[in-house]
Amino acid sequence: MVTDGLVFLIDAANTKSYPGTGATVTDIAQGVSGTKGTAVSLVTYNGVKTFQFTSTDANNFISFTSGTNDYEFSTQSVAT
């Protein structure tokens, strides 16, 4: 995994990024907090914790605001 020079990093397995419960997700690279929608689950797949986007529910997203830019990740798209 690349760890040098990152501009964005969220990691479901890293408690600095996501403590395992709640709605706050932190971009470790920039220290910016975002929001995890209630339809995004934390699951373990092949021994690795990951975020699971499983529906088209309106709460199926992870979003961040950095400066004047908004970012949203979902099963539908990655938007800026």
N, CA, C and O atoms as a CHARMM CRD file, in Angstrom:
* protein
*
  320
    1    1 MET  N      0.83400  -1.17300   0.00000 PROA 1      0.00000
    2    1 MET  CA     0.00000   0.00000   0.00000 PROA 1      0.00000
    3    1 MET  C      0.88200   1.24100   0.00000 PROA 1      0.00000
    4    1 MET  O      1.87500   1.30900   0.72500 PROA 1      0.00000
    5    2 VAL  N      0.51200   2.21800  -0.81800 PROA 2      0.00000
    6    2 VAL  CA     1.21600   3.49900  -0.86300 PROA 2      0.00000
    7    2 VAL  C      0.92700   4.26300   0.42100 PROA 2      0.00000
    8    2 VAL  O     -0.23000   4.39000   0.82300 PROA 2      0.00000
    9    3 THR  N      1.97300   4.77300   1.06600 PROA 3      0.00000
   10    3 THR  CA     1.76400   5.55100   2.28900 PROA 3      0.00000
   11    3 THR  C      2.47400   6.89500   2.24300 PROA 3      0.00000
   12    3 THR  O      2.27900   7.71600   3.13900 PROA 3      0.00000
   13    4 ASP  N      3.28700   7.14200   1.23300 PROA 4      0.00000
   14    4 ASP  CA     4.04500   8.38100   1.14300 PROA 4      0.00000
   15    4 ASP  C      3.42600   9.30800   0.09600 PROA 4      0.00000
   16    4 ASP  O      3.16900   8.88300  -1.03100 PROA 4      0.00000
   17    5 GLY  N      3.19000  10.54900   0.45200 PROA 5      0.00000
   18    5 GLY  CA     2.67300  11.52800  -0.49200 PROA 5      0.00000
   19    5 GLY  C      1.17400  11.44500  -0.73900 PROA 5      0.00000
   20    5 GLY  O      0.67900  11.99600  -1.72200 PROA 5      0.00000
   21    6 LEU  N      0.45500  10.77000   0.13200 PROA 6      0.00000
   22    6 LEU  CA    -0.99800  10.63700  -0.05700 PROA 6      0.00000
   23    6 LEU  C     -1.70100  11.97400   0.13400 PROA 6      0.00000
   24    6 LEU  O     -1.30900  12.77200   0.98500 PROA 6      0.00000
   25    7 VAL  N     -2.72700  12.21300  -0.64900 PROA 7      0.00000
   26    7 VAL  CA    -3.54900  13.41100  -0.47800 PROA 7      0.00000
   27    7 VAL  C     -4.92000  13.06500   0.10900 PROA 7      0.00000
   28    7 VAL  O     -5.64000  13.95800   0.55400 PROA 7      0.00000
   29    8 PHE  N     -5.29100  11.77400   0.11500 PROA 8      0.00000
   30    8 PHE  CA    -6.56300  11.34000   0.69500 PROA 8      0.00000
   31    8 PHE  C     -6.42500   9.88200   1.12700 PROA 8      0.00000
   32    8 PHE  O     -5.94500   9.04400   0.36400 PROA 8      0.00000
   33    9 LEU  N     -6.85200   9.58400   2.36400 PROA 9      0.00000
   34    9 LEU  CA    -6.80400   8.20800   2.84300 PROA 9      0.00000
   35    9 LEU  C     -7.87500   7.98600   3.90300 PROA 9      0.00000
   36    9 LEU  O     -7.83600   8.59100   4.97400 PROA 9      0.00000
   37   10 ILE  N     -8.82900   7.11300   3.59400 PROA 10     0.00000
   38   10 ILE  CA    -9.73000   6.60200   4.62300 PROA 10     0.00000
   39   10 ILE  C     -9.52200   5.09800   4.66600 PROA 10     0.00000
   40   10 ILE  O     -9.35700   4.45100   3.63300 PROA 10     0.00000
   41   11 ASP  N     -9.53200   4.55100   5.87600 PROA 11     0.00000
   42   11 ASP  CA    -9.23000   3.13300   6.07000 PROA 11     0.00000
   43   11 ASP  C    -10.16000   2.59000   7.15000 PROA 11     0.00000
   44   11 ASP  O    -10.03700   2.94700   8.32200 PROA 11     0.00000
   45   12 ALA  N    -11.07800   1.73800   6.75400 PROA 12     0.00000
   46   12 ALA  CA   -12.05700   1.18400   7.69400 PROA 12     0.00000
   47   12 ALA  C    -11.39200   0.37200   8.79200 PROA 12     0.00000
   48   12 ALA  O    -11.96400   0.22100   9.87200 PROA 12     0.00000
   49   13 ALA  N    -10.20100  -0.15200   8.54500 PROA 13     0.00000
   50   13 ALA  CA    -9.50100  -0.98200   9.52600 PROA 13     0.00000
   51   13 ALA  C     -8.64400  -0.17300  10.49500 PROA 13     0.00000
   52   13 ALA  O     -8.13700  -0.72300  11.47300 PROA 13     0.00000
   53   14 ASN  N     -8.47600   1.11500  10.24100 PROA 14     0.00000
   54   14 ASN  CA    -7.62600   1.96100  11.06800 PROA 14     0.00000
   55   14 ASN  C     -8.50600   2.83000  11.96700 PROA 14     0.00000
   56   14 ASN  O     -9.29700   3.63500  11.47500 PROA 14     0.00000
   57   15 THR  N     -8.36800   2.66800  13.27800 PROA 15     0.00000
   58   15 THR  CA    -9.22200   3.42100  14.20700 PROA 15     0.00000
   59   15 THR  C     -8.96900   4.92200  14.16300 PROA 15     0.00000
   60   15 THR  O     -9.79800   5.69000  14.65000 PROA 15     0.00000
   61   16 LYS  N     -7.84400   5.36600  13.59000 PROA 16     0.00000
   62   16 LYS  CA    -7.62900   6.80600  13.38500 PROA 16     0.00000
   63   16 LYS  C     -8.56700   7.33900  12.30600 PROA 16     0.00000
   64   16 LYS  O     -8.89800   8.52500  12.29500 PROA 16     0.00000
   65   17 SER  N     -8.99300   6.46500  11.40300 PROA 17     0.00000
   66   17 SER  CA    -9.89300   6.84500  10.32400 PROA 17     0.00000
   67   17 SER  C    -11.34800   6.57500  10.67600 PROA 17     0.00000
   68   17 SER  O    -12.22500   7.39400  10.40000 PROA 17     0.00000
   69   18 TYR  N    -11.60100   5.41200  11.29100 PROA 18     0.00000
   70   18 TYR  CA   -12.96800   5.06100  11.69500 PROA 18     0.00000
   71   18 TYR  C    -12.90500   4.20100  12.95700 PROA 18     0.00000
   72   18 TYR  O    -12.31600   3.12000  12.93800 PROA 18     0.00000
   73   19 PRO  N    -13.50600   4.66900  14.05300 PROA 19     0.00000
   74   19 PRO  CA   -13.39700   3.94200  15.32400 PROA 19     0.00000
   75   19 PRO  C    -14.20400   2.64400  15.39200 PROA 19     0.00000
   76   19 PRO  O    -14.08100   1.89700  16.36300 PROA 19     0.00000
   77   20 GLY  N    -15.02100   2.36500  14.38200 PROA 20     0.00000
   78   20 GLY  CA   -15.80700   1.13200  14.36800 PROA 20     0.00000
   79   20 GLY  C    -17.29000   1.33700  14.56700 PROA 20     0.00000
   80   20 GLY  O    -18.08700   0.45100  14.26100 PROA 20     0.00000
   81   21 THR  N    -17.67100   2.49800  15.07900 PROA 21     0.00000
   82   21 THR  CA   -19.08600   2.84100  15.23900 PROA 21     0.00000
   83   21 THR  C    -19.26000   4.33200  14.96000 PROA 21     0.00000
   84   21 THR  O    -18.29800   5.09900  14.93800 PROA 21     0.00000
   85   22 GLY  N    -20.51000   4.71300  14.74800 PROA 22     0.00000
   86   22 GLY  CA   -20.81900   6.12200  14.56400 PROA 22     0.00000
   87   22 GLY  C    -20.73600   6.56700  13.11800 PROA 22     0.00000
   88   22 GLY  O    -20.55700   5.75600  12.21000 PROA 22     0.00000
   89   23 ALA  N    -20.87000   7.86900  12.92000 PROA 23     0.00000
   90   23 ALA  CA   -20.96300   8.43100  11.58100 PROA 23     0.00000
   91   23 ALA  C    -19.71100   9.17500  11.13700 PROA 23     0.00000
   92   23 ALA  O    -19.60900   9.54800   9.96800 PROA 23     0.00000
   93   24 THR  N    -18.74800   9.40300  12.04100 PROA 24     0.00000
   94   24 THR  CA   -17.57600  10.18900  11.68300 PROA 24     0.00000
   95   24 THR  C    -16.48200   9.31500  11.07500 PROA 24     0.00000
   96   24 THR  O    -16.08300   8.30300  11.65100 PROA 24     0.00000
   97   25 VAL  N    -16.00500   9.72700   9.90100 PROA 25     0.00000
   98   25 VAL  CA   -14.88400   9.09300   9.20700 PROA 25     0.00000
   99   25 VAL  C    -13.83900  10.17800   9.01100 PROA 25     0.00000
  100   25 VAL  O    -14.17200  11.29800   8.62500 PROA 25     0.00000
  101   26 THR  N    -12.56600   9.85100   9.27700 PROA 26     0.00000
  102   26 THR  CA   -11.51100  10.85000   9.16500 PROA 26     0.00000
  103   26 THR  C    -10.53700  10.50000   8.05600 PROA 26     0.00000
  104   26 THR  O    -10.04600   9.37400   7.97600 PROA 26     0.00000
  105   27 ASP  N    -10.26000  11.47700   7.19900 PROA 27     0.00000
  106   27 ASP  CA    -9.23200  11.36800   6.17100 PROA 27     0.00000
  107   27 ASP  C     -7.89600  11.49500   6.89800 PROA 27     0.00000
  108   27 ASP  O     -7.53500  12.58300   7.34600 PROA 27     0.00000
  109   28 ILE  N     -7.16100  10.39000   7.01700 PROA 28     0.00000
  110   28 ILE  CA    -5.90900  10.37200   7.76600 PROA 28     0.00000
  111   28 ILE  C     -4.85400  11.26700   7.11800 PROA 28     0.00000
  112   28 ILE  O     -4.06200  11.88300   7.83200 PROA 28     0.00000
  113   29 ALA  N     -4.82100  11.35600   5.81300 PROA 29     0.00000
  114   29 ALA  CA    -3.80400  12.14800   5.10900 PROA 29     0.00000
  115   29 ALA  C     -3.91400  13.63500   5.42400 PROA 29     0.00000
  116   29 ALA  O     -2.89600  14.30800   5.58800 PROA 29     0.00000
  117   30 GLN  N     -5.14300  14.16000   5.51000 PROA 30     0.00000
  118   30 GLN  CA    -5.35100  15.59800   5.71200 PROA 30     0.00000
  119   30 GLN  C     -5.92500  15.94900   7.08400 PROA 30     0.00000
  120   30 GLN  O     -5.95100  17.12000   7.46300 PROA 30     0.00000
  121   31 GLY  N     -6.38500  14.93900   7.83200 PROA 31     0.00000
  122   31 GLY  CA    -6.98100  15.20000   9.13800 PROA 31     0.00000
  123   31 GLY  C     -8.35700  15.82500   9.06300 PROA 31     0.00000
  124   31 GLY  O     -8.79100  16.49100  10.00300 PROA 31     0.00000
  125   32 VAL  N     -9.05300  15.61700   7.94900 PROA 32     0.00000
  126   32 VAL  CA   -10.37900  16.19900   7.73900 PROA 32     0.00000
  127   32 VAL  C    -11.44100  15.15800   8.08400 PROA 32     0.00000
  128   32 VAL  O    -11.37000  14.01500   7.63300 PROA 32     0.00000
  129   33 SER  N    -12.42200  15.56100   8.88600 PROA 33     0.00000
  130   33 SER  CA   -13.50600  14.64900   9.25800 PROA 33     0.00000
  131   33 SER  C    -14.63000  14.71100   8.24500 PROA 33     0.00000
  132   33 SER  O    -14.94900  15.77100   7.70600 PROA 33     0.00000
  133   34 GLY  N    -15.22300  13.55600   7.99600 PROA 34     0.00000
  134   34 GLY  CA   -16.36100  13.45200   7.10100 PROA 34     0.00000
  135   34 GLY  C    -17.47500  12.67400   7.77100 PROA 34     0.00000
  136   34 GLY  O    -17.39800  12.35000   8.95600 PROA 34     0.00000
  137   35 THR  N    -18.52000  12.37500   6.99700 PROA 35     0.00000
  138   35 THR  CA   -19.69900  11.69700   7.52000 PROA 35     0.00000
  139   35 THR  C    -19.98200  10.42500   6.73600 PROA 35     0.00000
  140   35 THR  O    -19.95100  10.41200   5.50500 PROA 35     0.00000
  141   36 LYS  N    -20.25900   9.35000   7.47800 PROA 36     0.00000
  142   36 LYS  CA   -20.65600   8.07700   6.88300 PROA 36     0.00000
  143   36 LYS  C    -22.15900   7.95600   7.01500 PROA 36     0.00000
  144   36 LYS  O    -22.69700   8.04500   8.11800 PROA 36     0.00000
  145   37 GLY  N    -22.84200   7.75200   5.89600 PROA 37     0.00000
  146   37 GLY  CA   -24.28500   7.56700   5.93500 PROA 37     0.00000
  147   37 GLY  C    -24.65700   6.27800   6.64200 PROA 37     0.00000
  148   37 GLY  O    -23.84800   5.35400   6.72400 PROA 37     0.00000
  149   38 THR  N    -25.87000   6.21000   7.15100 PROA 38     0.00000
  150   38 THR  CA   -26.31700   5.06200   7.93100 PROA 38     0.00000
  151   38 THR  C    -26.44800   3.78000   7.11800 PROA 38     0.00000
  152   38 THR  O    -26.49700   2.69600   7.69900 PROA 38     0.00000
  153   39 ALA  N    -26.50600   3.87100   5.79400 PROA 39     0.00000
  154   39 ALA  CA   -26.63100   2.67600   4.95600 PROA 39     0.00000
  155   39 ALA  C    -25.27300   2.05700   4.61200 PROA 39     0.00000
  156   39 ALA  O    -25.22300   0.99900   3.98500 PROA 39     0.00000
  157   40 VAL  N    -24.16800   2.70200   5.01500 PROA 40     0.00000
  158   40 VAL  CA   -22.82800   2.15400   4.79500 PROA 40     0.00000
  159   40 VAL  C    -22.45700   1.32700   6.02100 PROA 40     0.00000
  160   40 VAL  O    -22.49300   1.81600   7.15000 PROA 40     0.00000
  161   41 SER  N    -22.10200   0.06800   5.78300 PROA 41     0.00000
  162   41 SER  CA   -21.78500  -0.84400   6.88600 PROA 41     0.00000
  163   41 SER  C    -20.28500  -1.06700   6.98900 PROA 41     0.00000
  164   41 SER  O    -19.55600  -0.96600   6.00200 PROA 41     0.00000
  165   42 LEU  N    -19.83700  -1.37500   8.21000 PROA 42     0.00000
  166   42 LEU  CA   -18.47200  -1.83100   8.42600 PROA 42     0.00000
  167   42 LEU  C    -18.52600  -3.34600   8.45700 PROA 42     0.00000
  168   42 LEU  O    -19.19300  -3.92300   9.31600 PROA 42     0.00000
  169   43 VAL  N    -17.83200  -4.00200   7.53100 PROA 43     0.00000
  170   43 VAL  CA   -17.84400  -5.46100   7.44600 PROA 43     0.00000
  171   43 VAL  C    -16.40900  -5.97400   7.39600 PROA 43     0.00000
  172   43 VAL  O    -15.47600  -5.22700   7.10300 PROA 43     0.00000
  173   44 THR  N    -16.25400  -7.25900   7.68700 PROA 44     0.00000
  174   44 THR  CA   -14.96000  -7.91200   7.53900 PROA 44     0.00000
  175   44 THR  C    -15.05800  -8.85700   6.35600 PROA 44     0.00000
  176   44 THR  O    -15.90600  -9.74900   6.33100 PROA 44     0.00000
  177   45 TYR  N    -14.18200  -8.65600   5.37100 PROA 45     0.00000
  178   45 TYR  CA   -14.16500  -9.46500   4.15400 PROA 45     0.00000
  179   45 TYR  C    -12.77400 -10.06700   4.01000 PROA 45     0.00000
  180   45 TYR  O    -11.78700  -9.34100   3.88900 PROA 45     0.00000
  181   46 ASN  N    -12.69700 -11.39400   4.02200 PROA 46     0.00000
  182   46 ASN  CA   -11.40400 -12.09500   3.97000 PROA 46     0.00000
  183   46 ASN  C    -10.43500 -11.59700   5.03200 PROA 46     0.00000
  184   46 ASN  O     -9.23900 -11.44800   4.77900 PROA 46     0.00000
  185   47 GLY  N    -10.96700 -11.34000   6.23000 PROA 47     0.00000
  186   47 GLY  CA   -10.14400 -10.91700   7.34900 PROA 47     0.00000
  187   47 GLY  C     -9.78700  -9.44500   7.38500 PROA 47     0.00000
  188   47 GLY  O     -9.02600  -9.02100   8.25500 PROA 47     0.00000
  189   48 VAL  N    -10.32000  -8.64600   6.45400 PROA 48     0.00000
  190   48 VAL  CA    -9.99700  -7.22000   6.38000 PROA 48     0.00000
  191   48 VAL  C    -11.26300  -6.39600   6.58500 PROA 48     0.00000
  192   48 VAL  O    -12.27900  -6.64000   5.93400 PROA 48     0.00000
  193   49 LYS  N    -11.20100  -5.41500   7.49700 PROA 49     0.00000
  194   49 LYS  CA   -12.34700  -4.51900   7.69100 PROA 49     0.00000
  195   49 LYS  C    -12.45800  -3.58000   6.50600 PROA 49     0.00000
  196   49 LYS  O    -11.46100  -3.04300   6.02500 PROA 49     0.00000
  197   50 THR  N    -13.68300  -3.38900   6.04100 PROA 50     0.00000
  198   50 THR  CA   -13.92600  -2.51600   4.89200 PROA 50     0.00000
  199   50 THR  C    -15.30500  -1.88000   5.00500 PROA 50     0.00000
  200   50 THR  O    -16.16900  -2.37900   5.72500 PROA 50     0.00000
  201   51 PHE  N    -15.50600  -0.78300   4.29500 PROA 51     0.00000
  202   51 PHE  CA   -16.83100  -0.18500   4.21300 PROA 51     0.00000
  203   51 PHE  C    -17.60400  -0.87800   3.10200 PROA 51     0.00000
  204   51 PHE  O    -17.06100  -1.13300   2.02700 PROA 51     0.00000
  205   52 GLN  N    -18.86300  -1.18000   3.36000 PROA 52     0.00000
  206   52 GLN  CA   -19.69500  -1.84500   2.36500 PROA 52     0.00000
  207   52 GLN  C    -20.84100  -0.92600   1.95600 PROA 52     0.00000
  208   52 GLN  O    -21.66700  -0.53400   2.78000 PROA 52     0.00000
  209   53 PHE  N    -20.87400  -0.58800   0.66200 PROA 53     0.00000
  210   53 PHE  CA   -21.94800   0.19600   0.07200 PROA 53     0.00000
  211   53 PHE  C    -22.86400  -0.80300  -0.62400 PROA 53     0.00000
  212   53 PHE  O    -22.49100  -1.37600  -1.64700 PROA 53     0.00000
  213   54 THR  N    -24.06200  -1.01600  -0.07800 PROA 54     0.00000
  214   54 THR  CA   -24.87600  -2.12200  -0.59600 PROA 54     0.00000
  215   54 THR  C    -26.22900  -1.73400  -1.16000 PROA 54     0.00000
  216   54 THR  O    -26.94100  -2.58400  -1.69500 PROA 54     0.00000
  217   55 SER  N    -26.58800  -0.49700  -1.05200 PROA 55     0.00000
  218   55 SER  CA   -27.92900  -0.14600  -1.50500 PROA 55     0.00000
  219   55 SER  C    -27.91300   1.16200  -2.27400 PROA 55     0.00000
  220   55 SER  O    -26.88000   1.82100  -2.38600 PROA 55     0.00000
  221   56 THR  N    -29.05000   1.52000  -2.79300 PROA 56     0.00000
  222   56 THR  CA   -29.20200   2.82100  -3.44500 PROA 56     0.00000
  223   56 THR  C    -29.92100   3.79500  -2.51800 PROA 56     0.00000
  224   56 THR  O    -30.40200   4.84300  -2.94800 PROA 56     0.00000
  225   57 ASP  N    -29.98600   3.43600  -1.26300 PROA 57     0.00000
  226   57 ASP  CA   -30.58300   4.28100  -0.22100 PROA 57     0.00000
  227   57 ASP  C    -29.90400   5.65800  -0.22200 PROA 57     0.00000
  228   57 ASP  O    -28.71500   5.75900  -0.52300 PROA 57     0.00000
  229   58 ALA  N    -30.62900   6.68200   0.10200 PROA 58     0.00000
  230   58 ALA  CA   -30.08600   8.04600   0.14300 PROA 58     0.00000
  231   58 ALA  C    -28.97800   8.19600   1.18300 PROA 58     0.00000
  232   58 ALA  O    -28.18400   9.13300   1.09900 PROA 58     0.00000
  233   59 ASN  N    -28.91000   7.29700   2.15500 PROA 59     0.00000
  234   59 ASN  CA   -27.89400   7.36200   3.20600 PROA 59     0.00000
  235   59 ASN  C    -26.70500   6.45200   2.91200 PROA 59     0.00000
  236   59 ASN  O    -25.98400   6.06500   3.83200 PROA 59     0.00000
  237   60 ASN  N    -26.49400   6.10800   1.65300 PROA 60     0.00000
  238   60 ASN  CA   -25.42500   5.21000   1.22400 PROA 60     0.00000
  239   60 ASN  C    -24.26000   6.02900   0.66900 PROA 60     0.00000
  240   60 ASN  O    -24.02400   6.03300  -0.53900 PROA 60     0.00000
  241   61 PHE  N    -23.52400   6.72800   1.55400 PROA 61     0.00000
  242   61 PHE  CA   -22.45600   7.62500   1.12100 PROA 61     0.00000
  243   61 PHE  C    -21.42200   7.82400   2.22600 PROA 61     0.00000
  244   61 PHE  O    -21.67900   7.54100   3.39600 PROA 61     0.00000
  245   62 ILE  N    -20.26600   8.30900   1.83600 PROA 62     0.00000
  246   62 ILE  CA   -19.29300   8.90100   2.75000 PROA 62     0.00000
  247   62 ILE  C    -18.95900  10.24700   2.13100 PROA 62     0.00000
  248   62 ILE  O    -18.58300  10.31300   0.96100 PROA 62     0.00000
  249   63 SER  N    -19.09100  11.32800   2.90300 PROA 63     0.00000
  250   63 SER  CA   -18.87500  12.66300   2.34700 PROA 63     0.00000
  251   63 SER  C    -17.87200  13.45700   3.17600 PROA 63     0.00000
  252   63 SER  O    -17.75200  13.26700   4.38600 PROA 63     0.00000
  253   64 PHE  N    -17.15700  14.35000   2.49600 PROA 64     0.00000
  254   64 PHE  CA   -16.15900  15.21600   3.11500 PROA 64     0.00000
  255   64 PHE  C    -16.27000  16.60200   2.52600 PROA 64     0.00000
  256   64 PHE  O    -16.68000  16.76800   1.37700 PROA 64     0.00000
  257   65 THR  N    -15.90400  17.60600   3.31800 PROA 65     0.00000
  258   65 THR  CA   -15.72700  18.96600   2.82600 PROA 65     0.00000
  259   65 THR  C    -14.30500  19.36500   3.16600 PROA 65     0.00000
  260   65 THR  O    -13.88800  19.28700   4.32200 PROA 65     0.00000
  261   66 SER  N    -13.56700  19.79000   2.16200 PROA 66     0.00000
  262   66 SER  CA   -12.19100  20.23600   2.34300 PROA 66     0.00000
  263   66 SER  C    -12.05600  21.60100   1.69500 PROA 66     0.00000
  264   66 SER  O    -12.13300  21.72900   0.47300 PROA 66     0.00000
  265   67 GLY  N    -11.85800  22.61500   2.51400 PROA 67     0.00000
  266   67 GLY  CA   -11.82800  23.98300   1.98800 PROA 67     0.00000
  267   67 GLY  C    -13.18700  24.33400   1.42400 PROA 67     0.00000
  268   67 GLY  O    -14.18900  24.28700   2.13700 PROA 67     0.00000
  269   68 THR  N    -13.23000  24.68500   0.15500 PROA 68     0.00000
  270   68 THR  CA   -14.50500  25.02000  -0.49000 PROA 68     0.00000
  271   68 THR  C    -15.02600  23.86100  -1.33700 PROA 68     0.00000
  272   68 THR  O    -16.01800  24.01400  -2.04900 PROA 68     0.00000
  273   69 ASN  N    -14.36500  22.70200  -1.26700 PROA 69     0.00000
  274   69 ASN  CA   -14.75200  21.55200  -2.09400 PROA 69     0.00000
  275   69 ASN  C    -15.50600  20.50400  -1.27400 PROA 69     0.00000
  276   69 ASN  O    -15.14000  20.20200  -0.13800 PROA 69     0.00000
  277   70 ASP  N    -16.55900  19.96100  -1.86800 PROA 70     0.00000
  278   70 ASP  CA   -17.32100  18.86400  -1.26900 PROA 70     0.00000
  279   70 ASP  C    -17.04300  17.59700  -2.06100 PROA 70     0.00000
  280   70 ASP  O    -17.01000  17.61700  -3.29200 PROA 70     0.00000
  281   71 TYR  N    -16.84400  16.49000  -1.34300 PROA 71     0.00000
  282   71 TYR  CA   -16.58900  15.19600  -1.97400 PROA 71     0.00000
  283   71 TYR  C    -17.56000  14.17500  -1.41900 PROA 71     0.00000
  284   71 TYR  O    -17.82000  14.15900  -0.21500 PROA 71     0.00000
  285   72 GLU  N    -18.10000  13.32600  -2.27100 PROA 72     0.00000
  286   72 GLU  CA   -19.01600  12.27900  -1.82300 PROA 72     0.00000
  287   72 GLU  C    -18.71200  10.99400  -2.56200 PROA 72     0.00000
  288   72 GLU  O    -18.56700  10.98300  -3.78400 PROA 72     0.00000
  289   73 PHE  N    -18.61400   9.90100  -1.80100 PROA 73     0.00000
  290   73 PHE  CA   -18.37900   8.56600  -2.33900 PROA 73     0.00000
  291   73 PHE  C    -19.63200   7.74200  -2.06800 PROA 73     0.00000
  292   73 PHE  O    -20.15400   7.74600  -0.95300 PROA 73     0.00000
  293   74 SER  N    -20.11500   7.03400  -3.09000 PROA 74     0.00000
  294   74 SER  CA   -21.29600   6.20100  -2.92000 PROA 74     0.00000
  295   74 SER  C    -21.28300   5.10100  -3.97800 PROA 74     0.00000
  296   74 SER  O    -20.35900   5.02700  -4.78800 PROA 74     0.00000
  297   75 THR  N    -22.30100   4.25200  -3.97200 PROA 75     0.00000
  298   75 THR  CA   -22.38600   3.21600  -5.00600 PROA 75     0.00000
  299   75 THR  C    -22.76100   3.83800  -6.34300 PROA 75     0.00000
  300   75 THR  O    -22.56900   3.21800  -7.38900 PROA 75     0.00000
  301   76 GLN  N    -23.28400   5.03600  -6.32000 PROA 76     0.00000
  302   76 GLN  CA   -23.71900   5.68800  -7.54400 PROA 76     0.00000
  303   76 GLN  C    -22.56600   6.38500  -8.26100 PROA 76     0.00000
  304   76 GLN  O    -22.46900   6.32400  -9.48700 PROA 76     0.00000
  305   77 SER  N    -21.68700   7.05000  -7.49800 PROA 77     0.00000
  306   77 SER  CA   -20.62500   7.82100  -8.13700 PROA 77     0.00000
  307   77 SER  C    -19.63100   8.33000  -7.11400 PROA 77     0.00000
  308   77 SER  O    -19.85800   8.24800  -5.90700 PROA 77     0.00000
  309   78 VAL  N    -18.53900   8.85000  -7.60900 PROA 78     0.00000
  310   78 VAL  CA   -17.61500   9.64000  -6.80400 PROA 78     0.00000
  311   78 VAL  C    -17.73200  11.04100  -7.37200 PROA 78     0.00000
  312   78 VAL  O    -17.38700  11.27700  -8.53000 PROA 78     0.00000
  313   79 ALA  N    -18.21300  11.96600  -6.56600 PROA 79     0.00000
  314   79 ALA  CA   -18.50300  13.31100  -7.06000 PROA 79     0.00000
  315   79 ALA  C    -17.67000  14.34600  -6.32600 PROA 79     0.00000
  316   79 ALA  O    -17.33600  14.17800  -5.15300 PROA 79     0.00000
  317   80 THR  N    -17.33900  15.42600  -7.03800 PROA 80     0.00000
  318   80 THR  CA   -16.64500  16.54500  -6.41500 PROA 80     0.00000
  319   80 THR  C    -17.42800  17.81000  -6.63600 PROA 80     0.00000
  320   80 THR  O    -17.01400  18.87900  -6.18700 PROA 80     0.00000
